[in-house]
Amino acid sequence: MDLLELRAVVPGPRAFLDGTDPTTGEPVRSTIYSGHVRLARREGFRGVVRLDDLQEFSVFLPDSLPYPQPPQALSVELSVRRFRSTANIAAVHVGACDERIEVAADPRGGEHRWLRLIFRTPVYSHDLVELNYRVTAQSR
């Protein structure tokens, strides 16, 4: 059983930017998704957690546009929005690592493909952690 559980994925404003690729002159459209992911300590967790333990999460962006073809470029940024510890925070690592964004098949079995965010986060002494995300998808 994992220490943290996913409580919410809250989308923020989505922005569209139109431009031109400077090397080819072709039109480029960037879609920027933002929001946050809320993780909280699982009630009833029984187990041992080491200082360096990491837990992986995978979430679909709730406001993702369908992508029949993968975008030409994808990027992701994660930052800490809020954190609450259950112990001395001098030994606590907070944040995310190994973050990546990918286009994945619809988990409900539909024909569309959606953006999925994958990351790992430290769990030692974590009671609540919220991570802001910003994902940029660039298409022609």
Buried (B, 14 or more C-beta within 10 A) or exposed (E): EBBBBEEEBBBBEBEEEEEEEEEEEEEBEBBBBBBBBBBBBEEEEEEEBEEEBBBEBEBBBEBBBEBEEEBEEBBBEBEBBEBEBEEEEEEBBBBBEEBEBBBBEEEEEEEEBBBBBBBBBBBBBBBBBBBBBBBBBBBE
